[in-house]
């Protein structure tokens, strides 16, 4: 994949899709700063492409650059508040900043029902609203088809390690594309010292960051 991306770069060095694919690949197998640079290039070359801004913000979040992630996402929301998953990503960045109420507000404002199901349990858990968090988790699991990786993230954030690994394995078995962002995921931080984490990464051809 890296070789083909470099061939594409040589043929068309300003191609947005090439930078997007390079961003995903460098996040999965290389450095976060490389990934951020690739998504930044994609966003600069196609400024109305909000998906590229969303990916850029996610990588900034992974790198702990929460303030810039929030700025990127707020600008994207101002451009199109109905674009899916931008409020969800904003909620995650605000969690990184420790602004739990604002994070919950962002998750609840997410216009996509799927991403709202995924984000709201995180917000309730951060606010220590245990009953609401557990109810939202039950709803997320009921709506989990195609979101197995995100269920694993939520269980890891809740501190339920066994369930997190169970859902990671389901995601692997079902070829959930979310697994390409498994390394350095802040929501999976609680799993990194568990020996099962390195074994899981190895099962999908990755190594710990």
C-alpha positions in Angstrom: 0.0 0.0 0.0 2.8 2.4 0.9 4.5 1.7 -2.4 1.3 2.4 -4.4 0.7 5.6 -2.5 4.1 6.8 -3.3 3.5 6.0 -7.0 0.3 8.0 -6.8 2.1 10.9 -5.1 4.7 11.0 -7.9 1.9 11.1 -10.5 -0.3 13.6 -8.8 1.3 15.2 -5.7 -1.8 17.3 -4.9 -4.4 14.4 -5.0 -6.7 14.6 -2.0 -7.6 10.9 -2.0 -3.9 10.0 -2.0 -3.3 12.2 1.1 -6.4 10.6 2.8 -5.1 7.1 2.2 -1.6 8.1 3.3 -3.1 9.5 6.4 -4.9 6.3 7.3 -1.8 4.2 6.5 0.6 6.3 8.5 -1.8 6.3 11.5 -2.0 2.5 11.4 1.6 1.7 10.8 3.7 4.9 11.2 3.7 8.1 13.2 0.8 10.3 14.3 2.6 13.4 13.1 2.9 11.9 9.6 -0.8 11.1 9.7 -1.7 14.6 10.8 0.5 16.1 8.1 -1.3 14.0 5.4 -4.8 14.9 6.6 -3.8 18.5 6.9 -2.6 18.5 3.3 -5.9 16.8 2.2 -7.9 19.5 4.1 -5.8 22.4 2.6 -6.3 21.0 -0.9 -10.0 20.4 -0.6 -11.2 22.8 2.1 -14.9 22.0 1.6 -14.3 18.3 2.2 -15.5 18.0 5.8 -14.6 14.3 6.0 -10.9 15.3 5.7 -11.3 17.9 8.5 -13.0 15.2 10.6 -10.1 12.8 10.1 -7.6 15.6 10.8 -9.3 16.4 14.0 -9.4 12.7 15.1 -5.6 12.4 14.6 -5.1 15.7 16.5 -7.2 14.2 19.3 -5.1 11.0 19.2 -1.9 13.2 19.5 -3.3 15.1 22.5 -3.7 18.3 20.5 -7.2 18.8 21.8 -7.5 22.6 21.4 -6.6 22.5 17.7 -9.0 19.5 17.2 -11.8 21.5 18.8 -11.0 24.5 16.6 -11.0 22.3 13.4 -14.3 20.7 14.3 -16.1 24.0 15.3 -15.1 25.4 12.0 -16.5 22.3 10.2 -19.7 22.6 12.2 -20.1 26.2 11.2 -19.7 25.1 7.6 -22.3 22.3 7.8 -23.8 21.5 11.2 -25.6 18.5 9.8 -22.4 16.7 8.6 -22.3 13.3 10.3 -19.9 12.5 13.2 -18.4 16.0 13.5 -20.3 16.6 16.8 -19.3 13.1 17.9 -15.6 13.9 17.2 -16.0 17.3 19.0 -17.3 15.4 22.0 -14.2 13.2 22.1 -11.9 16.2 21.8 -13.7 17.9 24.6 -13.4 14.8 26.8 -9.6 15.1 26.2 -9.8 18.7 27.5 -11.7 17.5 30.5 -14.8 19.6 29.7 -17.2 16.8 30.4 -20.5 18.8 30.2 -19.5 20.3 26.8 -18.6 16.9 25.6 -22.0 15.5 26.6 -23.7 18.4 24.9 -21.7 17.7 21.7 -22.6 14.0 21.7 -26.3 14.8 22.3 -26.2 17.4 19.4 -24.8 14.8 16.9 -27.3 14.7 14.0 -26.5 11.2 12.9 -28.5 8.7 15.1 -25.7 6.1 14.7 -22.9 8.4 15.9 -25.2 9.8 18.7 -25.8 6.2 20.0 -22.0 5.8 20.0 -21.1 9.1 21.7 -23.8 9.5 24.4 -22.7 6.6 26.6 -19.2 8.2 26.7 -20.7 11.5 27.8 -22.9 10.1 30.5 -20.1 8.0 31.8 -17.8 11.0 32.0 -20.5 12.9 33.9 -20.8 9.9 36.3 -24.5 9.5 35.4 -24.2 5.8 35.9 -27.8 4.7 35.2 -28.1 6.8 32.1 -24.6 5.6 30.9 -25.6 2.0 31.3 -29.0 2.5 29.6 -27.2 4.3 26.7 -24.7 1.4 26.5 -27.5 -1.1 26.3 -29.0 0.9 23.4 -25.6 1.1 21.7 -25.2 -2.7 21.9 -28.7 -3.1 20.4 -27.7 -0.9 17.5 -24.2 -2.3 17.2 -24.3 -3.9 13.7 -21.4 -2.3 11.8 -20.2 -0.4 15.0 -18.5 -3.3 16.8 -15.2 -1.4 17.2 -17.0 1.6 18.7 -18.7 -0.7 21.2 -15.3 -2.0 22.2 -14.1 1.6 22.7 -17.1 2.4 24.9 -16.6 -0.7 27.1 -12.9 0.2 27.4 -13.8 3.7 28.4 -16.3 2.3 31.0 -13.4 0.2 32.4 -14.9 -3.2 31.4 -11.8 -4.8 29.9 -13.2 -8.2 29.2 -16.1 -6.8 27.2 -13.8 -4.5 25.4 -11.7 -7.4 24.2 -14.8 -9.4 23.4 -16.0 -6.7 21.1 -12.6 -6.1 19.6 -12.5 -9.7 18.6 -16.0 -9.4 17.1 -14.8 -6.4 15.1 -11.9 -8.4 13.8 -14.0 -11.3 12.9 -16.5 -9.1 11.0 -13.7 -7.1 9.4 -14.9 -3.8 11.0 -12.9 -1.0 9.2 -12.8 0.9 12.5 -9.9 -1.4 13.5 -7.5 0.7 11.3 -7.6 3.4 14.0 -7.1 1.0 16.9 -3.5 2.0 17.8 -3.1 5.0 20.1 -6.9 5.3 20.5 -7.4 7.4 23.7 -10.6 5.4 24.5 -8.6 2.2 24.5 -5.9 3.5 26.8 -7.0 1.2 29.7 -6.3 -1.9 27.5 -2.7 -1.1 26.6 -1.1 -2.8 29.7 -3.2 -5.9 29.3 -1.2 -8.7 27.6 -4.2 -9.3 25.4 -3.7 -6.0 23.7 -0.4 -6.8 22.0 -1.8 -10.2 21.0 -4.8 -8.6 19.5 -2.8 -6.1 17.5 -0.6 -9.0 16.3 -3.7 -10.8 15.1 -4.4 -7.9 12.7 -0.8 -7.4 11.6 0.0 -4.4 13.8 2.4 -3.7 16.7 1.9 -1.5 19.7 2.7 2.2 19.2 
